[in-house]
């Protein structure tokens, strides 16, 4: 029998708690840094892993001037489909069905098996929660984490870009909250903001406890870089963001090497 664990990511309450995370200062900082590194071009197809309500998908669409061929959000929480329906309907320029949502569990890998179907991929604090458990040894391992990196590399066309963020080891959710509360007295809806922070910190405590067991993966930047290189990525760049509680990575799949003249 497979091991059963609580997984809040599938719950509507958890999804809703993170829908409003963009109002938290640290999340805004991270989103802005992530968007700065995105470079969508006309006619491209992009994938948003662990998309939530689609903030990064919306940024891709906007930054491309509405010229993407397709932007697909992938997430385990079915409630996010409603957010994407609204996003597609209200986007400017009009998306007309080019912004889509697909429910899938990143721990099981990407649902696309064919290579080279996307020009770029983005992910915000999501792939670190890919989980895999070995029944034989009764231990958690990083196989699902490694698999999603390999899957993204395979799904990208040669030269495709990958921009993603993951939390640092032992992230301080308190520090994230304090960054937001610095401007607390100027906020109009103080009670509402406190409730949002409480909800996010509640789930943050669960995430840290599970990470300590090896279920989730808050890894040092050097180890993440090694995994990316093992998956086939090149041109790695990394910076800190999210009140210093997250690494933001940028890398790409190698371009096809030019054949030498005979």
Steps between C-alpha positions, in 0.01 A plus 500: 500500500635841406573751774225754566585854605304820546523708183352846541600600146186334364267683740293801396584678827873473434459615140300804611757586768768531235281680246557823692869446573587772247385753760781392733811717450746211472290331232480823304878528515538144371240543226665817375842333493358196320318710241817699437670178390215385273542563127195362316507555125219505240368159402659315791343245734570535873428282801434621857574221751307506827317798357251576778268780389724577202688816596809397304290380208332841490845665506615285207194595299534869581874514442460336159236757408250218456705341223565158657361202315404345834558531874413196709476490879555168672391439860368222724220712650185477284366831633764685301308416182249770599777756538627413151157528344482853634857573394436389143171692487632828643855515365610801300569456213222235482636146530213333315570156642879519482533508881421153629505295819582133540470314828799277567722392787860613445616212719395268219690697238370696202199363310682562170738227393599639161814717489524864405139615543571823693727799447514593866394397849454694822424393855450688825585314822346176375736232369660461844180323607538210257493199730594134466504224761683168493285231660792256516720728711212694661667829412431810294735577212561760228412284198186700419694828532770373265238362259316832465825678412577234237141521371520878461827468312349240268183706443697809399614562146875548449590837648184502715507701823415396855445757778395376843518568871538269799533569870835504679572233763293558817313805363385754757130563441515744790746713306266496201218620725715771660590641157129548436418637844751783469231701327221360714370830644454648154291206381129554458392142570724409792285214627472345157877514448565339839262220408680443171838489672366259762370266230824504303709446814274215607576313178864610520538320832366179345738535205806544722409200714461282193824631350687397813374146442636508145158512337552850355828653388644827627848454356819708493558689175808291421301177517223643281761609245643148494153356437435746219828413332425130538164560332678663206459873566771758429566872558387486863437824688374539856396785728325537836151644536183459711649679802815291448294183545505373142744431219401617155665301220528563129641244258439359154508184295802491269439613144548244226867486415581600144628216288858551391586514133638181355 
